[in-house]
């Protein structure tokens, strides 16, 4: 177990390197199961989710090893995992379904876990696989899919990122042409598509609402550098908005963060494109309204960091969470620091206050933990962010080191 000791910090100044995207790397790792050749993933982030998924891929018969700053995967002798533990620990484990089914004609996993932020059913994954010709059955808390895949037209009831990724991977080796309608448009979808195409897949339309996949008989190995993590970049931009100062977010791409950057600009934070990254200057001064939506709308993963910003921004800010029904759990923890927040159903109203006071708080999920660290940077005294579930390290590699490098007073402390 770890906790983070955070003290009131001066305005943050300097450069923060943004790592490769967790939400891009995880599906790309699963995509490596689609070939028996070597797949080299450059600069994977040092996150517990990556470690957990690596363990799961080994359970699927995939050999893995490190080569300098790259992760090399070889899934020559593929099989279904026998141990349920790793699958249940993370949501992204469901993404092995498509590759396993496409390669083996059969896939079985227990229903996956992850952060407790609300219902995250996999019905869209299963509906799509069924349309591709898979037979779906449930037993003892798990799901089994069998059958030879053939191209089909699939309409997603909602633009699920995971379902779009899973179906896109399965369709690469299906016979015929698959069209996924109402597909998710996230940058991670585009990156996965480009990665698969580098393996010999034929995919068009990624980043739009209709993705077309022409199945091929076999895919080959590749080397790939995933995109930078837009959520980490957005979190660090929020850190600047809370404390003031000036940060260069090395590797961040403005086109992946438009909705956040518009809101920060409305709040009075200055945003500038810079060679090789994004420059953020100043502190938030005006209140704002946030409505989380699917991409390119405001990302639910940045709602908690922006709520931390709102706690110190003069005026009344309003948040409407439309993606997950339990994603305001951090509001009660921010209130322990002196924040003025009222929550009713999916709406949170935040009255900015000039003072927050350090206290002991709990990271209820991954993004909530980051938000509490940010709030602690501008709270009087010391804030202890308890992270018994290890949430923060699932999505932020060395967040304390990166903040310290630009003036943040943050320490990670291991406890028995």
N, C-alpha and C positions, 0 to 999 in steps of 0.2 A: 504494500500500500504506500502511496505517496501523497504528500500535500505540498501546496505551493505557498510560501511565505512572501507576501507582497506588501511593499511599503510605498507611501506617497512618493511620487517621482517627479523630477523636473520635466519640462518639455522634451519630448523625444527628438533626437537629431542624429542623422546618419543614414546608413544604407542597410536594408534588410534583404538578403537573398531569399527569393520565394522558391520553395521546393517544387518538385513535380507533383502533379495533382493526384491525391489519393483516389478520388472518384474517377479518374482516368486510368490509373495504374491497375486497380483491382479488376475491372472487366478485361483489360488487356492481358493480365496474367491468366485469366480464365480462357481467353482467346487462344493462348499458347497451346491449349489442349487439342486444338483443331488440326495439329500437324505432329508428325513424329520427328520432325527436324528440330534443330536448335533454334530457340527464340531468345534473343538478347534484349533485355529491357534496360535502357541506360538510366542511371541515377534514380532508382526507385527510392521513395522517401522512407526514412528509418522510423516506421510506425508499427505499432502492435498489430494493426489490422493487416498490414503487409506480411508480418511474421505469421499471423494466424492463417491467412490464406495460403502462404507457402507451405505450411504444415498440411493443410487440406489437400493441396495439389499433390504433395508427396503421397498422401493416402490414396490418391487417384492413379498412382503409378508413375507420376511425373518426377524425373530426376531434376534436382535443382542445385546450383552452386554459384558462388560469387566469383566474378572476375573483375578485379579492381573495383570500379564504382558501378558495375552492371550485375544484374541478376540474369542468369542463364537457365532456361527451362527446356527440358526435352521429354516429351510425352510419347515415347515410342511404344511402351507397353502399358496401355491405358486400362483402367478398371474402375469400378464403382467403389467409393469409400465405404469401409466397414465400421469405422468409429464415428459416432454421431457428435462427439464433443465439440470439435472445431466448427462444424456446420452450425450448431446451435448458438455459437458465440457471436456470430456476425451475420448481418443481413446480406451482404454481398455474396455469401456462399451459394445462394440460389443460382448465381450466374454460371455454375458448372453444369447445370441441367442441359442447356442447349448444346454445348460442345460434347458432353458425354453421349447425349442422345444421337447427335449427328455422326459421331465416330463409331459408337458401339451398337447403336440401335436399341439401347436400353439405358435408363438413368434412374437412380434412386437416391434420394437424400431425405433426411428428416426436415421438418419445417424449420426454417432458419430463425435466428434471434437478432440481437442488435440493441440499439438504444430504445428505452421505454418512452417514446414520444408520441405514441398513438398507434392506431391500427395501420398495418402495412401488409395487406393481403397479397398473395401471389396469384390471385385468380386470373389476372391479365396474362401472366406468363403461361399458365396452363391452358387458357382458352386459345392462345395463339399456337401453342404446341399441338393442341388437338386439331386445329385447322390445318396444320402441316401434316397431319396423318398419325399423330401419336395417340396411343391409348393411355388414359390416365386412371390410376387407381390409388386409393389411400389405405394405409394400414399402419397401425401402431405408431401414430404420430408422424409418419413419413409419407412421401409421395413417390410413386413409381410410374415412369413413362416408358413405353415400348413402341416400336414400329419403325418402318422405313419412311423417311420424310420426303414429301413432294411439295413443290411450290404451290402457293395459295394466296388469296387476297385476305388480309387480316385487318380488321378494324378494332383499334383499342378504344375501350369505353372512356378511358382517360389517357393522356399522354405520359404514361409511366416510363421513367428513364430505364429502370431495370428491365422491364418487359421489352422495351425497344431493343436494348442491348442483347438480351438473351435470344430473342427471336431473330435478330440480325445475324448473330453467330450461328444459330442452328441452320438458318436458311443458306449459309454460304456453301454447305455441302449437300443441300437438298436437291432433288431432281426437279429441274424446271425453274420458273421465275416466281418469286415471292414479292408481294407488294404489301407493305405495312402502312396503313393509313391512320391518321391522328397520332403519328409518332412523336416522341419527345424530340426537342430541338437543341438540347444542351450542347455546349462545346465538347463535353466528354463523349457525346455520341459521334460527333464529327471526327474526333481523334481516334476513337475505336474503329470507325469506318476506314479511315486512312491507314491505320495499322493493318487491318484485315486485307485491304487492297494491296499493301506491300507484300502480303503473303500469297497473293494471286487471286483474291476474291474479286468479284465484280459487283460493286455496290454504287448506287447513285442516289442523290437526294438527301443524304445525311445533312442535318441542320434545317431541313424543311419538314412539313407535316406528312410527306409521303416519301418513304424509303423503298427503293426497289433493289432486290438482290437476285442476281442470276446465278444459280447454283453451278459449282464446278466440281469435278471428280476428286480433286486433291488440292491441298494447300501446302506451301513450303515455308521454310524458316525465314527469319528476318531479324533485323536489328532496329530498335525503335526508341526514340526519346519522347516520352509523353509531354503534354502541355504543362505549363505552370499551374499551380493550384490557385484558382480564383477565390476560393473561400479563405485560404490563408492570407492571400493578398488583401481581401476585403476586411478581414479581422485586423490586420496591421494598419490599414487605413483608418479603421475605427479607433485604434489606439492613439493615433495622431490626433484625431478629432476630439478625443477626450482630454488629452494632455497638452495639446498645442505642439509647437515645434515644426520640424520639417523632416520628412522621411522620403528616401528614394527606395521604392519597392522594385528591386532588381528582378527582371523577368516577368513582372506583372503585365497583363495585356488589357488595355482599356476596353477593347471591344467585347471582352468577356464580362465586364463589370459595369456596363452602362447604367443599369437601374440603380445600383449603389452610388455610383459617382454623381448621378443627377441629384440624389437625395442629400449627399454630403455637400454638394454645391449649393443646394437650397438652404442648407443650414449655415452657410457662410464659410465652408472649408474650400480652400483653393486646390484645384486639381490641374496638373500639367503633364502632358506627354513628355517623356524624356528618352534620350537614347538608351535603349535596352531596358526600359522599364517605365515606371509611373511615379511622379513626384506629388506628394501630399503635403500641404502647408496649412497651418493654423488650427484653431479650435472651433468647434461648432458653437454658433451664437444664436441661431433661430430654431424654433421647434419645427417639426415635420410630421408627416403622416406616411405610414408604411402599410401597404397591403401585399402580403406574400402571394405570389402566383408562380405558375410554371414558367420556365424560361421562354422568352426573354424578360419576364416579369421579375419582381424582386424576389431573390432566393430565400426560402425559409431558413436555410443554414446561416444566413447573416442577420436574421431577425433578432436573436439574442445579443450579439455584439452591438447592434444599433440601439437596442433598448438600454444597454449600458451607457451609450452616448447620450441618449435622451435624459437619463437620470441627472446629468450635470448641465443640460442645455436649458437656458431660461425659457419659460412658457410651457404650453401643454402640447405634448406629442401623443399621437394616437397610432395604435398598431392593430391591424386586423389579420389574424392568422387563418388562412384558408386551406392550408395543406395538411397539417397534423393537428388533431384536436387537443393534444396534451403538451403543446410546446410553449406554454407559459410557466412551466414549473420553476424557472429561474427567477420569476418575478418575486416570489416570496423570499428567495435568498438575497436578491438585491435589496429588498426592504429591510433586511437585517443590517445592511450598511447605512440605512437612513434614507433610502429612495422612497419616493411617494408614488406608488403605483396602485391603480384600481383595476381589477380584472373581473370581467363578466363574460362567461362563455368564451368566445373567440376574439374578444376585444379587450385590449389593455390601454388604459389612459395613464400617461406618465407626466407628472408635474415636476419640472426641473427644479433642482435645489442647489444652492451654492456650496453645500457641505455634505460629504459622505464621511462616515466614521468606520474605521476598521473593525472587523468582527470575524468570528469563525463561521464559515458558510460551506455549503456542500455542492459539489458538481453533480447535478442530477442527470446530465447527459453531456455529450461531447461539446456542443456549441455553447451550452450553458456554462460549462467550466471555463471556456475561453472568455466569455462575457464577464464572469466574476473576477478573473485575473485582471481584465481591463479596468473594471470598476475599482479594484484595489489600487491601481496606479494613481488614482486621484482621491483616495480616501485617507483621512487623517489617521495616523498611527499604523498599525499592522493588520493586514487582512490575511487570514488563513483559509485557503481554499482546499477543503478535504476532497480527495478523489479516490474513495475506496474502490470504486469500480474500474479505475484505470481508464476513464473515458477520454481525458485530454490527450494522452499519448496515443490514442487511436487515430487522431486526426491532425495533431500538431507535433512535428518533430523538433524537439529542443526549443519550445516556445520561450522558455525562461532564458536560454542563452541568446536567442535573437533579440529579445527585449532588453536584456542587460547590455548588449553591444551598442544600443542606441540611448542608454541612460536609464532604462527601467530598472527598478529595484525589485527583482524577483529571484527567488531561490526555490529550487525543487528539493524537498527533504523526504528521504525514504524513512518509513516507519515500519516496525515489525508487524 
